[in-house]
Amino acid sequence: MSDIILGFLLTHNSFEPRLDFGLLLVASAGLYLAGMVFNDVFDRKVDAEERPSRPIPSGRISTRNAAVLGGMLMLAGVGAAQTVGTQSLIVAGLLVVAILGYDVILKKTFLGPVMMGSCRFLNLMLGASAVAREINLWVKPQLRIAAAMGLFIMGLTWFARMEAKQSHRGHLVGGLLVINAGLGGLVWMLATYPWPREINLTMVLAAAGVVILTINRRLVQAILNPAPQNVQIAVKTMLISYVMLNAIMVFVWTTNPAYAILTAALLLPTILLSRWMAVT
């Protein structure tokens, strides 16, 4: 949902019209959850060996019921996007293709991380999509920010590919480089983009620096000792830090602390839910 907040504010500067904003939150949540469900559906054989306690391999949920749930969530997401407008429907349609492409075909290939990064890129663009059809959605700043965020998630996915087993250090180093390429793109944009309002750039870069250092500390720890637990902690740290990156960009664009705090507050349900639901 932090993607939707950032994307929407990049093209609206407020949460008006509220109905469109709410529908895009529903669309994003529906598609995101559908992707999680279908990921477990198509990974059920692997999970039966590596994570047998998960709902499908443990027998608590049947494959058929999981697939029906995934389909209903996906239809709800696309339906909510269609209600907002044509541009939102187009982005939601591309997101469905990316989600199913990753879950069904590409997850185990070298294109898997690219496709997952594309999902995140499109999710942020979905937030920005509540604009008239004649307006070009695919322009900066949302295009550049979404690309940097997508690159970050692409590196994260690369880094996490062998998280259930002993990861190879070279593989992890490659993920670290891609992750920092995405983070570097955000920092470059923070430092050079002509933002619509005056900001305290030193403060913003310091906040971004804290997040980046936190991420890289976990990455280096996992590379030095690539045990599954260390890699999973690094991945969880990055997923949580992603919300903070969105909050920083919200503040830079709007200079409204309330909007940034609202975005950062999504950390609370994220952390609470992670106690009952696997985030990696």
N, C-alpha and C positions, 0 to 999 in steps of 0.2 A: 504493500500500500504506500510505502514511502516513495516509490517510483511515481505513482499516480499524483501524489501531493506535489512533488517537484515538477513533473511534466505539466500538470494543470496550471500551476502558478507561472511557469515560463511563458504560457500563452494567454494568461488571464489576469495575473497580478492580484487576484483574490479568489475566493471559493464560489463566486457567482458566475453563472447560474448554479445554485446548489444542487438542483436535480441532476444536471449533467455530471457534476462532480461525484455525487453519490452513486450514480449509475456506473461511472467508470471505476469506482472502487469495487463495486459488485462484479463488474466485468473482469477486472484484474484478479480479484480473489477467486472467482469461479474458474478462470483459465489456469491460474497457478495451482489450485487444488486439484483440478482435473489432471494436470501434468504430473503431480505427485502420485495420484491414484494409478494412472496408466503406467507410470514408472515402476510401481510395485507389481502391477499386473504382468508386465513384460519381463520383469526381473525375478519372477517368483521361483524359477528353477535355481538361479544363482543364490538367491536369498535362502533357499532351502538348505544350502550347504554352508553359507557364510553367516547368515542371520536368521536361523530357524525360528526365532521368537517373534518375528514380524507377523502381522495379522494374517496374511494369505498362506505362507508356508506352515504356520502353526495350526491352520484349520479354523481359526476364529471367524474368518470372513471367506466366503467362497469366491472363486475367480469370477464367476458370473455376476454376483452381486457387486463386486468391486468394479467390474467393467460397466455395469449399468450406472453406478454412482458416478464414475468418471464421465460417462456420456452425458448424464444430466447436468453435471457441473459445467461441462463444456458448452452445452446448449444454453444454459443460463448466462454464461459469460458472453457468448456471442449475441444473445438476445438483448442483454443490457447495453452492449456496445451499439447495436443496430438502432436502439431507441435514441441514443445520443445523436447519431448522424452518420452520413456516408463515410466520412474520413475515419471515424472510429470503427465502423464495420470493416473497412478495408484493413486497418491495422490489426484488428482482432482476428480476421481471417488469416493474415500472414502469421500471426502468433500461433494459431491453431496448427498451421502447416509446420512451423518450427518445433512446436511441442511434440507433435506426433512423429515428425522426422527424427527427432532426438530419441524419443522413447522406443520407437518401433524398429528403426533401421540403423541410425548413426551413432548411438551411444558408445558402442564398443570400437568404433573406428577412429581414425585421426581427426575426423570432422566433428566428433562428438563435442569437444570443448567449443569449437566454433559455433555450432548450432545452439549450445546453451548460452553462449554470449549473445547470440542473435535474439534469443528469447528475452533476455534482460534488456537489450537495446530496444526491442519492440514494445516491451512493457512500459518503459519510460515514454516512448513515443505515443503509446496509447493514452497516457495521461495528458499529453499535449494535443490530442487529436480532436478535441471538442471545438473545432473552428469551422467556419463556412467552407463549402467545397471549393470555392474559387480561391481560397487562401492557400498558399504553398506551405504545407506542414513541414516539409523536409528541408528546413533552413536552420542556421545557427540562431540562438545558442543551443536549442534543444537537440539539434542533430549532433553537435560536437560533444555535448555532455553525455548524451545517450551512447555515443560511440565509445567514449572513455569508460563509462560504466560497463558497457558490454565487453570491452577488452579486459577489464578487471575480472569480471565473472568468467570469461574464457580462461584466464590464467588460473583462477580458483578451481574450475572444473578439471583442468589439466593436473593441478596439484593434488586434487582429491581422487584421482582415478583409481589408485591402488590403496585407498585408505583402510580397507578392511584387511589388507595383507601388509607385508613388509615392503615399503616403497623403495624404489631405486633413487639414490641421491641425485644422479644426473637428471632424472625425470622431475624431481622436486625443484632442482635449480632452474630448469626450463620454465616450470610454472611460476617460480618467483620472478623471473625476468619479465614474463608477460603481465603478471599482476602489477609490477612496478611500472611497466609501460602505460597501463591504464591509469594508475595513480599519477604518474608523471604528466599525462595528458590533462588531468584535472588541475594539477598545480600550474601547469603552463597556461591554461585558460584562466584560472584565478588571477594570475599575475599580469596577463596581457589583454584580456577582453575588455572592451569599453562598456562596463556595467552601467545601467541606466541611473544609478544613484551612487552617491559617495559612500565608500565603505572604508573601514579601518583595515587596510590590506594586511598590515603586520599581524593584527590579532587573528584575522581569518587564516592566514598562512600558518600561524603558530598552532591554531586548532587543528588544521589539516595535518600539520607535522606530527602532532601527538598521536592522531589516528594512524598515520602511516608508520610511525615508529613502533606502535603497539602491534600492528600487523606484522611488520618485518621481524620483530623480536620472536614472535611465535613461528614464523616461517624458518628462521635460522635455527631455532631449537629443534624443529622437526627435521631439518636437513642434517644436523649434527647427530641426531638420534631418530632415524626414520621408522620408529615403532608405530603401529597403527594408532595408539592412544595419542601420541604427540601430533601426528598428522591430523587426526580428527579434532583435536583442540585448536590447531591452527585454522582449520576450515571453519569451525564454529566461531572463532574470533573474527574471521573475515566476514562472515554472514552478519554478525552483530554490528561490526564496524561499518558495513555498507549502509546501514540506516543512518549512522552519524555522518557519513559522507553526503548523503542526501540532505540531511538537516543543514549542513554547512552551506551547500549550494542554494538551498531555500533562503537562508539568511542573506547570502551575497546578493541574490536576485531581488529580494523584496525589502531587505533591511528591517524586516518585521520580526522581532524576537519571539512573538507569540506563535507565528507560523513555524519558526525553527524549533521551538520547544515542543509544539504539537507533533512535528515529524520525529524528533528525538524520543518522544514519549512512547513511540511504537516499540522501543526497546523493552518496555515493561512486559507487554504480552508475549514478545518474542522470547524473553528469558524464561518467563513462567511456563509457556507452552513447551519449551525445550526440555522441561523436566519430565514430560509425559510423551513427547513425540520426538522421534529422531530427526535432527536437522541436517544430518550428513548422510 
